[in-house]
Amino acid sequence: MEEGQCSIDVLKLRVCTNVLGGLLGLKVGILAHDECCPLLQGLVDLDAAVCLCTAIKTNVLGIVDLNVHLDISVLLNQCGKMCPSYFTCSAH
């Protein structure tokens, strides 16, 4: 099984919290393509998933006790990426 790595500063992924909030109906008018996706552009799917997982683990995104795998999948899908089926992100 491959291991990905995050080559971007996960602190920059704070903008993705606004996107996730919009997708969950918490905020209106936030588009993934405007804020979050450009940061993930150029990364392969696995590396993008690792970056989002790292951001969640370090609480950069402010996500607490949600379905982490689903959150990552939703964000990746909004950016035209797929979360690899074998990828798991332990939030703890």
C-alpha positions in Angstrom: 0.0 0.0 0.0 1.3 3.4 -0.9 2.0 6.1 1.6 1.4 9.7 0.6 3.0 12.8 1.8 1.9 16.4 2.1 4.2 18.8 0.3 2.2 22.0 1.1 1.9 24.0 4.3 -1.2 22.6 6.0 -1.8 25.9 7.7 -2.8 27.2 4.3 -5.7 24.7 4.3 -7.6 26.8 6.9 -9.6 28.1 3.9 -10.9 24.5 3.5 -12.8 24.8 6.7 -15.0 27.5 5.1 -15.6 25.2 2.2 -16.5 22.2 4.4 -18.8 24.5 6.4 -20.5 25.5 3.2 -20.9 21.9 2.1 -22.4 20.9 5.4 -24.9 23.8 5.2 -23.2 25.8 7.9 -22.1 28.6 5.6 -23.5 29.8 2.3 -21.7 30.9 -0.8 -18.3 29.4 -0.2 -17.0 27.7 -3.3 -14.3 24.9 -3.0 -12.9 26.0 -6.4 -12.2 29.5 -5.2 -10.4 28.8 -1.9 -9.5 25.2 -1.2 -9.0 23.5 -4.5 -6.2 25.7 -5.8 -4.1 24.6 -2.8 -4.7 20.9 -3.6 -4.1 21.4 -7.4 -1.0 19.6 -8.6 -1.1 17.0 -5.8 -2.0 13.4 -6.6 -5.2 12.2 -4.9 -3.4 10.3 -2.1 -1.2 13.3 -1.3 -4.2 15.6 -1.2 -5.9 13.2 1.2 -2.8 13.1 3.4 -2.7 16.9 3.5 -6.4 17.2 4.5 -5.9 14.4 7.1 -2.9 16.2 8.5 -4.8 19.5 8.7 -7.7 17.7 10.5 -5.3 16.0 12.9 -3.6 19.3 13.8 -7.1 20.9 14.1 -6.2 23.5 11.4 -9.7 23.0 10.0 -11.5 23.2 13.3 -13.2 19.9 12.7 -14.0 18.0 15.9 -15.3 14.5 16.0 -17.0 14.4 12.6 -16.8 11.6 10.1 -13.2 12.4 9.0 -13.1 10.1 6.1 -16.3 11.4 4.7 -15.2 15.0 5.2 -12.0 14.3 3.3 -13.9 12.5 0.5 -16.4 15.4 0.1 -13.6 18.0 -0.1 -11.6 16.0 -2.5 -14.6 15.3 -4.7 -15.4 19.1 -4.8 -11.9 19.6 -6.1 -12.1 16.8 -8.8 -10.1 14.3 -6.8 -10.9 10.9 -5.4 -10.0 9.6 -2.0 -8.2 6.3 -2.5 -10.3 3.4 -1.2 -7.4 2.1 1.0 -6.8 5.5 2.6 -7.7 6.0 6.2 -7.3 9.0 8.4 -7.2 8.5 12.1 -8.2 11.8 13.7 -6.5 10.9 16.9 
